[in-house]
């Protein structure tokens, strides 16, 4: 019998019968003898799952006869290049830049004033905020350079409030 520990900490067993066919079954929660180091997660630099399973086998917590099916395959065909857990990618120390487009600011102001309701993702029509932004862009291009952005938004918001009352 082999044990595979899944992300949800449930135990799946893979049993080999006499004809060496595998049958998968669900047992339940993982017994304490199969628990891995709880201080590590999958993405930690503690090593990959192969080395952790090897550690369990060496320490005697996981009997050799109950090793996972994939363990023998991994031993026979290891990856061509070992993963470097200490690799630092370009711009490693730089913080993530905050990218705001003008459209994002207008949409945020729209939702602050009008509060979006339930949105049907299957609907092919544009959302109200997208319609607002299109009309806003048209009006902005017409009065370009004559007014400030906040003034323009307030004028258009008043127009839009009257428009939505007429449509509804």
C-alpha angles and dihedrals in degrees: 000000000000128000127214119189113214129201093261090057093245121139120237116188126209112198125193113215128200094283089051092246117146121236119190121213138169117236105174134244120010113264116237091249090066099047116121126215104301093205092069132068128199094266095049122115091243090104135269127296092267093062092044092052089047088054091051091051093047093048092050096242091116115040116228091239090058098051116133119268092241091057094077091046091051091050091049095044112025120181116279092236125032114233115253106222093188097057116135115207126215113285090017096153098038117102119240110269118240107234116196123172121201088248090059092054092049092047091050091051090048093052092044090058102034104027112220117249129204112323123209107219091195092061113108093204121096118260120252091251091054091049088049092052092049092051090044091054091050092050092044091054091049095053096032113161096003099089139027121257095250093049090049092050093051092050092048093045090056090049091048093050089056091045095052091049090055093047095048 
